[in-house]
């Protein structure tokens, strides 16, 4: 078993214990392109990000053909697996059982798993397996209409904490600078669980820098040529920009 260190945290591959650092944000490189995934190497990824998100929903056809050989060449790098539902951003309408099967197949190689809050009640069995195997999971929530109220965001974060998630991730479409500021305030005010926050839309790029500066623990950019969410930076460029930021106290 290889012990890999990226971005300041230790991840024993394929099993790992993950602790969010207190002093710096993590860059997550997100990939849903089979070509980009096949061409990636642990060394090339280390130049771009600290953690690689493999979007199983975007790669489900390739997975049916090749299984986990899709990422076996990357097992010396920390891997986060996501099987996003259609309601929260996937272009595919994969049913619940298919998404559970995809995530379950990835567990032996997972450093972390992403599960939407709306899917968590239906994925209790999988969450139990993840917990038994000591794989941290992210409770995520996406809103493509607008920024929810602070009360709603706090409720989601509280649910994630009570459900045993290692972090709460939220991404929302931002329409105004005031909403951008509100998202940053949420990032700085909710203390019950580590938060990962980001905006989508025209304000997405600046939101990802501001939220990182405000303490977002996971900050997403794309690996390869294709984004996996609206308004993403490339992971490499995001990391370069974040390196010049100082935390907001």
C-alpha positions in Angstrom: 0.0 0.0 0.0 1.5 3.3 -1.1 1.5 6.3 1.2 1.0 9.4 -0.9 1.2 13.0 0.4 -0.4 15.7 -1.7 -1.1 19.3 -0.7 -0.3 18.7 3.0 -2.6 15.8 3.9 -1.7 12.1 4.0 -3.7 9.6 2.0 -2.8 5.9 2.3 -3.8 4.3 -1.0 -6.2 2.7 -1.6 -7.5 3.0 1.9 -7.1 6.4 3.6 -7.9 8.5 6.6 -8.5 12.1 5.6 -8.3 15.1 7.7 -9.1 18.6 6.4 -6.2 20.9 7.0 -6.7 24.0 9.0 -4.2 26.3 7.3 -4.8 26.0 3.6 -7.5 25.1 1.1 -7.4 22.0 -1.1 -7.7 22.0 -4.9 -9.9 19.3 -6.3 -9.3 18.4 -10.0 -12.6 17.2 -11.5 -12.6 14.9 -14.5 -15.4 13.4 -16.5 -13.6 13.0 -19.9 -12.3 9.5 -20.5 -9.4 10.8 -22.6 -8.3 13.2 -19.9 -8.6 10.4 -17.3 -6.5 8.0 -19.4 -3.8 10.5 -20.1 -3.5 11.7 -16.5 -0.6 10.4 -14.3 0.0 10.9 -10.6 2.9 13.2 -11.5 0.8 15.4 -13.8 -2.0 15.6 -11.4 0.3 16.6 -8.5 1.1 19.7 -10.6 -2.5 20.7 -10.8 -4.4 19.6 -7.7 -4.4 17.8 -4.4 -7.3 15.4 -4.9 -8.9 14.1 -8.1 -12.7 13.8 -8.5 -13.7 11.1 -10.9 -17.3 11.8 -12.1 -18.7 8.3 -12.5 -22.0 9.6 -13.9 -20.1 11.2 -16.8 -18.0 8.0 -17.3 -20.7 5.4 -16.7 -20.6 4.1 -20.3 -16.8 3.7 -20.2 -17.1 2.1 -16.8 -19.5 -0.6 -18.1 -16.8 -1.5 -20.6 -13.6 -1.2 -18.7 -14.5 -1.2 -15.0 -12.0 0.3 -12.5 -9.2 -0.1 -15.1 -10.3 3.4 -16.0 -8.4 4.7 -13.0 -6.1 1.9 -11.8 -3.1 3.8 -13.1 -3.9 6.6 -10.7 -4.0 4.7 -7.4 -0.9 6.6 -6.1 -3.0 9.7 -6.1 -6.0 10.5 -3.8 -9.3 9.8 -5.6 -12.7 11.2 -4.8 -15.7 9.5 -6.5 -18.9 11.2 -7.5 -22.0 9.7 -9.2 -24.1 12.9 -9.6 -27.8 12.7 -10.1 -29.6 14.5 -12.9 -31.4 16.9 -10.5 -28.0 18.2 -9.2 -26.1 18.6 -12.4 -25.5 15.4 -14.3 -26.5 15.4 -18.0 -27.6 11.8 -17.5 -30.7 10.5 -15.7 -29.1 7.6 -14.0 -31.4 5.8 -11.5 -30.5 5.4 -7.9 -29.5 1.8 -8.1 -27.1 2.5 -10.9 -25.4 5.3 -9.0 -25.1 3.2 -5.9 -23.6 0.4 -8.0 -21.1 2.9 -9.5 -20.0 4.2 -6.1 -19.9 0.8 -4.5 -17.5 -0.4 -7.3 -15.2 2.5 -6.5 -15.0 2.0 -2.8 -11.8 -0.1 -2.8 -9.9 2.8 -4.5 -11.7 5.7 -2.8 -10.1 8.3 -0.6 -13.5 10.1 -0.4 -17.0 9.7 -1.7 -19.5 12.5 -2.7 -23.2 11.9 -2.0 -25.9 14.5 -2.5 -28.0 15.4 0.5 -31.2 14.6 -1.5 -29.8 11.1 -2.1 -28.5 10.4 1.4 -31.7 9.0 2.8 -32.0 6.5 -0.1 -28.2 5.7 0.2 -28.2 4.8 3.9 -26.9 1.3 3.2 -24.0 2.6 1.1 -23.3 5.3 3.7 -23.1 2.5 6.3 -20.6 0.6 4.2 -18.6 3.8 3.7 -18.6 4.5 7.4 -17.6 0.9 8.3 -14.7 1.2 5.8 -13.7 4.5 7.3 -14.0 6.4 4.0 -15.0 10.0 4.5 -17.9 11.3 2.5 -19.0 14.7 1.4 -22.7 15.7 1.6 -23.3 18.0 -1.4 -26.1 20.3 -2.5 -26.4 22.2 -5.8 -28.9 24.9 -6.7 -29.0 25.9 -10.4 -31.7 28.6 -9.8 -30.1 30.8 -7.2 -28.5 31.1 -3.8 -30.7 29.6 -1.0 -31.3 31.6 2.1 -28.8 31.5 4.9 -31.3 29.6 7.0 -31.6 26.9 4.3 -27.9 26.6 3.9 -27.4 26.3 7.7 -30.1 23.6 7.7 -28.3 21.6 5.0 -25.0 22.0 6.8 -26.6 20.8 10.1 -28.1 17.8 8.3 -24.7 16.9 6.8 -23.1 17.1 10.2 -25.7 14.9 11.9 -25.5 12.4 9.0 -21.8 11.9 9.7 -20.4 13.6 6.6 -16.8 14.8 6.7 -17.8 18.1 4.9 -20.7 19.9 3.4 -20.3 21.1 -0.2 -22.7 23.6 -1.8 -22.6 25.2 -5.2 -25.3 27.7 -6.2 -26.0 30.0 -9.2 -25.1 33.6 -8.3 -26.9 36.5 -9.8 -25.5 39.5 -8.0 -22.4 40.6 -6.0 -24.6 40.7 -2.9 -25.2 37.0 -3.3 -21.5 36.4 -3.7 -20.9 38.2 -0.4 -23.7 36.2 1.2 -22.1 32.9 0.1 -18.7 34.1 1.6 -20.4 35.0 4.8 -22.0 31.6 5.0 -18.6 30.0 4.5 -17.1 32.0 7.4 -20.1 31.7 9.8 -21.0 28.0 9.7 -18.7 26.2 12.1 -20.4 22.9 12.8 -18.7 21.1 9.8 -16.0 21.8 7.3 -17.5 23.7 4.3 -16.8 23.7 0.6 -18.6 26.6 -1.1 -18.6 27.9 -4.7 -20.8 29.9 -7.1 -21.9 29.1 -10.6 -22.6 31.4 -13.5 -20.9 34.6 -14.4 -19.7 35.1 -10.9 -18.4 31.6 -10.6 -14.6 32.3 -11.2 -14.3 35.1 -8.6 -16.5 33.2 -6.2 -14.1 30.2 -6.2 -11.3 32.5 -5.2 -13.2 34.4 -2.6 -14.7 31.3 -1.0 -11.2 29.7 -0.9 -9.9 32.8 0.8 -12.8 32.6 3.2 -11.9 29.0 4.2 -13.6 26.6 1.7 -11.8 23.3 2.3 -12.4 21.8 -1.2 -12.1 24.0 -4.3 -12.9 22.5 -7.6 -11.4 23.0 -11.0 -11.4 20.9 -14.1 -8.7 18.5 -15.4 -8.3 18.1 -19.1 -10.2 20.2 -21.6 -13.8 20.0 -20.4 -15.4 21.6 -17.3 -17.6 19.5 -15.1 -19.6 22.4 -13.7 -20.5 25.9 -15.0 -17.9 28.6 -14.4 -14.9 26.3 -13.4 -11.3 27.4 -13.7 -8.9 24.7 -14.7 -7.5 23.1 -11.6 -4.0 24.2 -12.4 -5.0 27.9 -12.9 -7.1 27.8 -9.8 -4.2 26.5 -7.7 -1.9 29.1 -9.1 -4.3 31.9 -8.3 -5.1 30.5 -4.8 -1.4 30.5 -3.9 -1.4 34.3 -3.8 -4.4 34.5 -1.5 -4.2 35.2 2.3 -6.9 33.7 4.5 -9.6 36.2 5.6 -9.6 36.3 9.3 
